[in-house]
Amino acid sequence: MTVKDHRTIWKEKNDLELMVLIQEFIEFEGITSVRDYQNAKKEFPNKVPSLWFINERFGSWENLQNRLGNKTYDRYRWAKYSDDQLFEILQSFIVKNNIRSQRMYEKKRKGKNLPSLSTVNKRQIDISQLFDKRVGSKRFVTDFELLTSLKNEIVRLNLEESLSMTEFRKRHDRDALPSIDTIMRRTNKNWEELLTEIGYDYRPIKTSRLLQNLEN
């Protein structure tokens, strides 16, 4: 039986075909560095060309990233989230999509702004708990419950007049509900849209602040 020489396969592809293929692989595997790429390629050796081939075709890994438009790729973006916040993001996605395994998670997250499980595994997070229905039912709340908690917290902090997101960030009870960034990410709404959802009109305050900035 003849074994295919994948080096020949890569040579037959033009730059655009290779770039699309590599970019899809980078996004699917959550690759943020040359080391990540090499490790992922060991697991899937025939899906993408070697680093040596990339250097030959594109000059270097960095040149390829520039051509892919990844100049500002934030390799540490998930480091900005606490372990609890990261757990909540993944748990929400897993519960909503009825995901039952790590393989299914990796398949479902393709094309979405979610970390790979290899990225999560580097943190102090027990991946097995993400797929434990008992943990999920305990930690996961509905969007309605989350928005209700948000409104209650705004009232508790006496922010109904100012509706200041900055003050909310500083003072909200982190044990009562997740960060506002987590809430916005989960609901796919910005601060103004969240306020509208829970019955506040942020437009007059926003307009007033814009006018003040212009006067200053």
HELIX and SHEET records of a PDB file:
HELIX    1   1 HIS A    6  GLU A   12  1                                   7    
HELIX    2   2 ASP A   15  GLU A   29  1                                  15    
HELIX    3   3 VAL A   34  GLU A   43  1                                  10    
HELIX    4   4 LEU A   51  PHE A   58  1                                   8    
HELIX    5   5 TRP A   61  LEU A   68  1                                   8    
HELIX    6   6 ARG A   77  LYS A   80  5                                   4    
HELIX    7   7 ASP A   83  LYS A   96  1                                  14    
HELIX    8   8 GLN A  102  LYS A  108  1                                   7    
HELIX    9   9 LEU A  117  ASN A  121  1                                   5    
HELIX   10  10 ILE A  127  LEU A  130  1                                   4    
HELIX   11  11 LYS A  133  ARG A  139  1                                   7    
HELIX   12  12 ASP A  143  ARG A  156  1                                  14    
HELIX   13  13 MET A  165  ARG A  171  1                                   7    
HELIX   14  14 ILE A  180  THR A  187  1                                   8    
HELIX   15  15 TRP A  191  GLU A  197  1                                   7    
HELIX   16  16 ARG A  203  GLU A  215  1                                  13    
END                                                                             
